[in-house]
Amino acid sequence: MNNKKALDVLFLSRTAKKHRYFNLLVENALVDFNCKVISYHFLPKASSASVVAISAADLDEIVDKFLEELFNARSGFWVEQLLKPLLSYLSRRQVPRIYNRLFSLLEQQQPACISIWNGHKYRDNILKAVNKHFSIPVLYLENGLLPSSTTYDERGINALNSIPRDPSFFKAGEFGEYKSRTIVGRKYARKVSVPQNALPEKYLLVPFQKERDSQILENSPHIKSMAQLFNMVKDAADACDLDDVHVVFREHPSSKTAYKGLRDIASNHPSLHFDESTPLNDAIANATAVVTINSSVGLEALLLNKKVIVLGDAYYSLKGLVLTAQDLSSLTSAIKSLHHFCIDELLRSNFLAYLANDYIVEGSWGQANETHFKAVNLRYHQFFKRLP
């Protein structure tokens, strides 16, 4: 870091918002580091000296993930017979060009670390293949796990992050105090559903997730669509035969799918409901439990000391903290056992304190201020101390 000719941090951005945020970090948080911000979409041309062909295996994997992200939970003649073959052909021509440009960039700049947002997207996957040749440490950024926070993790995000998975780690440690944070749900860009009647007294809250998000593509081995989630929860609730327990489904705020078919089924079922009009904090607080694949709503439920059933891979899926299920049978059993399941309060309080005091970077990236910039600076200094 003392040699200003050496590049400390190379930021690679995918969107204009993240590009602006990265530049804010360079100008306000990382003034004692030598940094560059480059857009994936405006990579410098590859030098003639950099001619390294991408392997067939890497190309196949990148294209397959690209198509999965675009078409997960979508099918039909036009998708299978026209769009997939066309985009497969085009991406197979594009990927090697991006690969060569990224290879040339890393070869020329030789950064001490790379910082990217998310790490699971199309160009991130190309970077991953390129970085096999360089082994440059990567710091992954994402929306924060707690309200008003941001994630910076050198192992990855969500289920790939560095948070310990052993409950005894949290129960035996001292992590300070967790101070309550206000949960503010994201606003819906479209008109939201209002229940015809008030929400039932007892209900399971089931948040939908984006089917093209990495949480579903990478961390949900059993459920790949919200229709699958809907049907599994419906069948489990029916199998439990609990007349006083209802199910309330909640669409993701960014979803562009109307789910008309699922709403029609719910409207004709006495115990199934859709609701997006209730404030998220209230919807969680009044629920008997939250049933989720691996949504952030699961952690928000734990913030409010509510019971959670997890169906996918999640960093908060710890024994004693949540119940888990993988299929209809285990979900049915988990719902039936909710009445005698008790959250381990020591585990919950220490887990949340660890997130607040040891893991997250304070402050939301979308509202970056001096407190956030100081926290980012500290995180990068800590990160560089661990580098070989």
C-alpha positions in Angstrom: 0.0 0.0 0.0 3.0 2.3 0.4 4.0 1.9 -3.2 1.5 4.0 -5.1 2.7 2.5 -8.4 1.3 -0.9 -7.4 -2.5 -1.3 -7.7 -4.0 -2.3 -4.4 -7.7 -2.7 -5.3 -9.3 -3.2 -8.7 -13.1 -2.6 -8.6 -15.1 -4.2 -11.5 -18.6 -2.9 -11.8 -21.6 -4.4 -13.6 -24.1 -1.5 -13.2 -24.1 2.3 -13.1 -25.2 2.4 -9.5 -22.4 0.1 -8.3 -19.9 2.0 -10.5 -20.8 5.3 -8.7 -20.6 3.5 -5.3 -17.2 2.2 -6.1 -16.0 5.6 -7.1 -17.3 7.0 -3.8 -15.3 4.5 -2.0 -12.1 5.4 -3.8 -12.7 9.1 -3.2 -13.8 8.9 0.5 -13.0 5.5 2.1 -9.8 4.3 0.4 -7.7 7.3 -0.1 -4.7 5.5 1.4 -5.0 2.7 -1.2 -4.2 2.8 -4.9 -7.5 1.9 -6.6 -9.1 1.7 -10.0 -12.7 1.3 -11.0 -13.4 -0.3 -14.3 -16.7 -1.3 -15.8 -17.1 -4.9 -17.1 -18.9 -3.3 -20.1 -15.9 -1.0 -21.0 -12.9 -3.3 -20.6 -9.7 -2.2 -22.3 -8.9 -4.1 -25.4 -6.7 -7.2 -24.9 -3.0 -6.7 -25.8 -1.7 -8.9 -28.6 0.7 -10.5 -26.1 -2.3 -11.9 -24.1 -3.5 -14.9 -26.0 -4.8 -17.4 -23.5 -7.7 -19.6 -24.8 -10.5 -20.3 -22.4 -10.9 -24.0 -21.7 -13.9 -25.9 -23.1 -15.0 -26.9 -19.6 -15.0 -23.3 -18.4 -16.8 -22.1 -21.5 -19.5 -24.7 -21.1 -20.0 -23.9 -17.4 -20.2 -20.2 -18.0 -22.8 -20.5 -20.8 -24.9 -23.1 -18.9 -25.1 -20.7 -15.9 -25.9 -17.8 -18.1 -28.8 -19.7 -19.7 -30.0 -20.9 -16.3 -30.1 -17.4 -15.0 -32.0 -16.1 -18.0 -34.5 -19.0 -18.2 -34.9 -20.6 -14.8 -38.5 -21.5 -14.2 -39.4 -20.6 -17.8 -40.1 -23.1 -20.6 -42.1 -23.4 -23.8 -41.5 -23.7 -27.5 -39.9 -20.3 -28.0 -37.6 -20.6 -25.1 -36.4 -24.2 -25.8 -36.4 -24.1 -29.6 -35.4 -20.5 -30.4 -34.1 -18.3 -27.5 -31.9 -20.8 -25.7 -30.0 -22.0 -28.9 -29.7 -18.4 -30.2 -28.3 -17.0 -26.9 -26.1 -20.0 -26.4 -24.5 -19.4 -29.8 -24.1 -15.7 -29.2 -22.6 -16.1 -25.7 -20.1 -18.7 -26.9 -18.8 -16.1 -29.3 -18.8 -13.3 -26.7 -17.3 -15.1 -23.7 -13.8 -15.7 -25.2 -13.6 -12.0 -26.1 -14.5 -10.9 -22.5 -12.2 -13.6 -21.2 -9.2 -12.3 -23.2 -9.9 -8.7 -22.1 -10.1 -9.6 -18.5 -6.9 -11.8 -18.7 -5.0 -8.9 -20.3 -6.3 -6.4 -17.7 -5.2 -8.6 -14.8 -1.9 -9.3 -16.4 -1.2 -5.6 -16.9 -2.6 -4.3 -13.6 -1.7 -7.1 -11.3 -3.9 -5.8 -8.5 -3.4 -7.0 -4.9 -7.1 -7.7 -4.7 -10.3 -7.5 -6.8 -13.6 -6.2 -5.5 -16.8 -7.1 -7.2 -20.5 -7.0 -6.4 -22.3 -10.4 -5.8 -19.9 -12.6 -7.7 -22.4 -15.0 -9.3 -23.4 -13.1 -12.4 -22.4 -13.7 -16.1 -19.2 -11.6 -16.2 -18.3 -12.6 -12.6 -18.2 -16.2 -13.8 -15.9 -15.2 -16.7 -13.6 -13.4 -14.2 -13.6 -16.5 -12.0 -12.3 -18.6 -14.9 -9.6 -16.0 -15.7 -8.5 -15.7 -12.1 -7.6 -19.4 -12.1 -4.4 -18.2 -13.8 -3.7 -15.4 -11.3 -5.2 -16.5 -7.9 -5.8 -12.8 -7.0 -7.8 -12.5 -3.7 -11.4 -11.3 -4.2 -13.5 -9.3 -1.9 -17.2 -9.8 -2.5 -19.7 -7.0 -1.8 -23.5 -7.3 -1.3 -26.5 -5.9 0.4 -26.0 -6.1 4.2 -27.4 -9.0 6.2 -28.7 -6.6 8.8 -30.7 -3.4 8.2 -28.5 -0.4 7.4 -25.4 -2.5 6.6 -23.3 -3.8 3.7 -21.6 -7.2 3.2 -17.8 -7.4 2.5 -16.6 -11.0 2.5 -13.5 -12.7 1.0 -15.2 -16.1 0.7 -18.5 -15.1 -1.0 -22.0 -14.1 -0.2 -25.1 -15.7 1.2 -24.6 -19.5 1.8 -21.0 -19.1 0.6 -20.0 -16.5 3.2 -17.5 -16.9 6.0 -19.9 -16.9 8.9 -19.2 -20.0 11.0 -21.8 -22.8 10.7 -21.1 -24.5 14.1 -23.6 -23.4 16.8 -21.0 -24.1 19.5 -18.9 -21.3 18.0 -21.6 -18.7 18.9 -22.7 -20.3 22.2 -19.1 -20.3 23.5 -18.0 -16.9 22.3 -18.5 -13.4 23.6 -19.6 -11.0 20.8 -21.0 -8.1 22.7 -24.6 -6.9 22.5 -27.0 -6.9 19.6 -28.9 -3.6 19.5 -32.3 -3.8 17.9 -32.6 -2.5 14.3 -35.8 -1.5 12.5 -36.9 -3.7 9.6 -38.0 -1.7 6.6 -39.3 -3.8 3.7 -38.5 -2.7 0.2 -41.2 -0.8 -1.6 -43.2 -2.5 -4.4 -42.9 -0.8 -7.7 -46.3 -2.1 -8.8 -49.7 -2.3 -7.3 -49.7 -4.7 -4.4 -52.4 -7.2 -3.3 -54.7 -6.2 -0.4 -56.4 -9.2 1.3 -60.2 -9.1 1.1 -60.3 -9.7 4.8 -57.9 -9.1 7.7 -54.9 -11.4 7.9 -55.8 -14.6 9.9 -54.9 -14.8 13.6 -52.5 -17.7 13.0 -50.5 -18.0 9.8 -47.2 -19.1 8.3 -45.5 -16.3 6.3 -43.9 -17.5 3.1 -41.8 -14.9 1.2 -41.3 -15.5 -2.5 -37.9 -14.9 -3.9 -36.6 -13.9 -7.4 -36.2 -17.1 -9.5 -33.2 -15.7 -11.4 -31.4 -14.7 -8.2 -28.2 -16.5 -7.1 -30.0 -17.5 -3.9 -32.3 -19.8 -6.0 -29.8 -20.7 -8.7 -26.9 -21.5 -6.4 -28.3 -22.1 -3.0 -31.6 -23.9 -3.5 -30.9 -27.5 -4.5 -34.5 -28.7 -4.2 -36.7 -25.7 -5.1 -36.1 -23.8 -8.4 -39.4 -21.9 -8.8 -42.0 -20.1 -6.7 -44.6 -22.5 -8.1 -42.7 -25.3 -6.5 -42.5 -23.5 -3.2 -46.2 -22.6 -3.3 -47.2 -26.2 -4.0 -44.9 -27.7 -1.4 -46.1 -25.4 1.4 -49.7 -25.9 0.3 -49.5 -29.7 0.3 -47.6 -29.7 3.7 -50.2 -27.4 5.3 -53.0 -29.6 3.9 -51.2 -32.7 5.2 -50.9 -31.2 8.7 -54.7 -30.7 8.8 -54.4 -27.7 11.1 -57.7 -25.8 10.6 -56.6 -22.8 12.6 -53.3 -22.3 10.8 -53.3 -20.4 7.5 -50.5 -19.6 5.0 -49.8 -16.1 3.8 -47.6 -15.8 0.6 -45.8 -12.6 -0.1 -44.3 -11.7 -3.5 -40.8 -10.4 -3.8 -40.8 -6.6 -4.3 -38.7 -6.8 -7.5 -40.7 -9.7 -9.0 -42.2 -9.0 -12.5 -44.2 -12.2 -12.4 -47.9 -11.8 -11.5 -48.4 -15.5 -10.4 -52.0 -15.3 -11.5 -52.4 -19.1 -11.5 -51.1 -19.3 -7.9 -53.3 -16.5 -6.8 -56.4 -18.2 -8.3 -55.6 -21.4 -6.4 -55.2 -19.4 -3.2 -58.5 -17.5 -3.7 -60.3 -20.8 -3.9 -58.6 -22.3 -0.8 -59.8 -21.4 2.7 -56.4 -21.3 4.2 -54.2 -19.7 1.5 -53.7 -16.0 1.1 -51.5 -13.5 -0.7 -50.6 -10.2 0.9 -48.1 -7.5 0.1 -49.8 -4.5 1.7 -49.0 -5.3 5.3 -45.7 -3.7 6.3 -43.0 -6.4 6.4 -42.2 -5.8 10.1 -45.9 -6.4 11.0 -46.3 -9.3 8.7 -43.3 -11.1 10.4 -44.2 -10.0 13.9 -47.8 -11.4 13.7 -46.8 -14.7 12.0 -46.6 -18.0 13.8 -43.4 -18.7 11.8 -41.7 -17.9 8.6 -41.2 -20.6 6.0 -38.5 -19.7 3.5 -36.0 -21.1 1.0 -33.2 -18.8 2.2 -34.6 -15.3 2.0 -33.3 -12.4 4.1 -36.8 -12.4 5.6 -35.7 -15.5 7.4 -33.0 -13.5 9.3 -35.4 -10.6 9.8 -37.8 -13.1 11.5 -34.9 -14.1 13.8 -34.4 -10.5 14.6 -38.0 -10.5 15.9 -37.5 -13.8 17.7 -39.8 -15.6 15.4 -39.5 -19.3 14.4 -38.2 -20.1 11.0 -38.2 -23.2 8.7 -35.5 -23.1 6.1 -35.8 -25.1 2.8 -32.6 -24.3 1.1 -29.0 -23.4 2.0 -28.7 -20.4 4.3 -25.9 -19.0 6.5 -28.5 -18.8 9.4 -29.5 -22.4 9.1 -28.0 -23.5 12.4 -29.4 -26.3 14.6 -31.2 -24.8 17.5 -31.7 -21.5 15.7 -34.1 -22.7 12.9 -35.9 -25.8 11.7 -34.9 -27.3 8.3 -36.7 -29.3 5.6 -35.8 -30.5 2.2 -39.0 -32.1 0.9 -42.8 -32.4 1.5 -42.4 -35.0 4.2 -39.8 -33.1 6.2 -41.6 -29.8 5.8 -44.8 -31.4 7.1 -43.0 -32.7 10.1 -41.3 -29.3 10.7 -44.7 -27.5 10.6 -46.2 -30.0 13.1 -43.2 -29.6 15.4 -43.4 -25.8 15.5 -45.5 -25.7 18.7 -42.8 -27.4 20.8 -39.7 -26.0 19.0 -37.9 -23.4 21.1 -35.2 -21.1 19.7 -32.0 -21.4 21.6 -31.9 -17.8 23.0 -28.2 -17.8 23.8 -27.4 -19.0 20.2 -29.8 -16.4 18.7 -28.5 -13.4 20.7 -24.8 -14.3 20.2 -25.4 -15.0 16.5 -27.0 -11.6 16.0 -24.3 -9.9 18.1 -21.6 -11.5 15.9 -23.3 -10.3 12.7 -23.6 -6.7 14.1 -20.3 -6.4 15.9 -17.9 -8.6 13.9 -19.3 -9.4 10.5 -21.2 -6.6 8.7 -19.8 -3.2 7.5 -21.9 -0.5 9.1 -24.1 1.6 6.8 -26.0 0.9 3.7 -24.1 1.2 0.4 -27.0 3.1 -1.1 -26.7 5.8 1.6 -23.0 5.8 2.1 -21.9 8.4 4.7 -18.8 9.1 6.8 -19.6 6.2 9.2 -19.8 3.8 6.3 -16.6 5.0 4.7 -14.7 4.6 8.0 -16.0 1.1 8.4 -15.0 0.2 4.8 -11.5 1.6 5.3 -11.1 -0.5 8.4 -12.4 -3.6 6.6 -9.9 -3.2 3.7 -7.0 -2.7 6.2 -8.0 -5.9 8.0 -8.3 -7.7 4.7 -4.9 -6.7 3.5 -3.3 -7.7 6.8 -4.5 -11.3 6.1 -3.1 -11.4 2.6 0.1 -13.4 2.2 
